[in-house]
Amino acid sequence: MSTTKTLALWVAYGRNGVVGSIRHDKAGYTVTMAGADHSTGPFPSLAAAKGALHSRLPAGSDWPRFQEH
């Protein structure tokens, strides 16, 4: 059995609360949208993951606020 250690976690906040999260581990950055059944990634950089998360928001959405936890 293998385990994945999360090195960092960012939560993305929109106008109405949490819209998703980004986890960083040895494989890269993984995006999970709030309420989603699956994640996307890995992405090679935090900037790429942030862009991917924003692109999955409804058209015209403001850039979310990312807070590291």
C-alpha positions in Angstrom: 0.0 0.0 0.0 1.3 3.5 -0.9 0.4 6.8 0.7 0.6 10.2 -0.8 1.9 13.0 1.4 0.4 16.4 0.8 3.2 19.0 0.9 0.8 22.0 0.7 -2.9 22.9 0.4 -4.4 26.0 -1.0 -8.2 26.7 -0.7 -9.8 28.9 -3.4 -12.5 31.4 -2.3 -15.0 33.1 -4.6 -17.6 35.6 -3.8 -19.9 33.0 -2.2 -17.3 30.9 -0.4 -15.1 28.0 -1.2 -14.9 27.1 -4.9 -12.1 24.5 -4.9 -8.7 23.5 -3.7 -5.2 22.8 -4.9 -3.0 20.1 -3.3 0.7 19.8 -3.9 2.5 16.4 -3.5 5.5 14.7 -5.2 3.5 14.2 -8.4 2.6 17.9 -8.8 -0.4 20.1 -8.2 -3.9 18.7 -8.2 -7.1 20.7 -8.6 -10.4 19.7 -6.9 -13.5 21.8 -7.5 -15.9 22.2 -4.6 -18.5 19.4 -4.8 -16.6 17.5 -7.5 -16.3 13.7 -7.5 -12.9 13.8 -9.1 -9.7 15.9 -9.3 -7.7 17.1 -12.3 -4.0 17.2 -12.7 -1.3 16.9 -11.9 -0.1 20.3 -13.1 3.6 21.2 -13.2 3.3 24.5 -11.3 1.0 26.3 -8.8 0.4 29.0 -11.4 -0.8 26.4 -13.9 -3.1 24.8 -11.3 -4.5 28.2 -10.3 -5.3 28.9 -14.0 -6.9 25.5 -14.4 -9.1 26.0 -11.3 -10.2 29.5 -12.6 -11.0 28.1 -16.0 -13.4 25.7 -14.5 -15.4 28.4 -12.8 -18.5 29.9 -14.6 -17.6 32.3 -17.4 -17.0 35.8 -16.1 -16.1 34.7 -12.6 -13.5 36.9 -10.8 -10.1 35.4 -10.0 -10.5 33.5 -6.7 -8.6 34.3 -3.5 -6.1 31.5 -2.8 -5.2 30.9 0.8 -2.5 28.4 1.9 -3.4 26.1 4.7 
